[in-house]
Amino acid sequence: MLLPKKVFFTRGVGRHEDALVSFELALRDAGIEKFNLVPVSSIYPPNCVEVSREEGLKELKPGQIVFCVMAKFTSNDEGKTIYASIGVAIPEDKNLNGYLTEYMGYCEENEDVGRYAEENAKYMLETAFGVKPARVFNVTAKAKVEKFTTVVATAVFII
C-alpha cells in the first residue's frame, strides 16, 4: 500500500528566458529538482507526520519517484504578481485524513492568497467530517514576473 508516512512542505521561484527552465529553477529553489515528481490529488493522509524540508530531503534519493501535491504557475506577463499556494487543514483525530488545496494565478502584491487556500482546505475538512481542524496553514510562493517566472508550492510525501 502506498500510504505516505511523512510529508514536508516547500516552495520556490524560478526566472529564465525559457518557461521550462524557469520551472526547473523553481524546483531547485524548492529543493526538489532531483526527483521524478508525480502529482496526486489533495488528501493529507491519516497518521502522516509533518517533518522539516531538511529532514524529508534526507530520506529521498536522486531519481526517486516521489508523490506530491503541487501548485505551480508560470507567466511572462512582466510586472504582474503571481502566486502558487497550498492550503492545509489537519484534523485533531490523526486517524482521519486532512485536506490540501492548490491555488495559483495572478494576484495583487499585498493580497493574502494563502488565506484563501487555508479557508478552502478548512471548509473541505469540516464538510467531510463535521470537525474543526486542529491545524490550518499555508505554503505560498509569490513573485513579480520578470522574463518567464514560475512559482511552486508543494507538499512532498515520503512513503
Secondary structure, 3 states (H helix, E strand, C coil): CCCCCEEEEEEEEEEECCHHHHHHHHHHHHCCCCCEEEECCCEECCCCEECCHHHHHHCCCCCCEEEEEEEEEEECCCCCEEEEEEEEEEECCCCCCEEEEEEEEEECCCCCHHHHHHHHHHHHHHHHHCCCEEEEEEEEEEEECCCEEEEEEEEEEEC
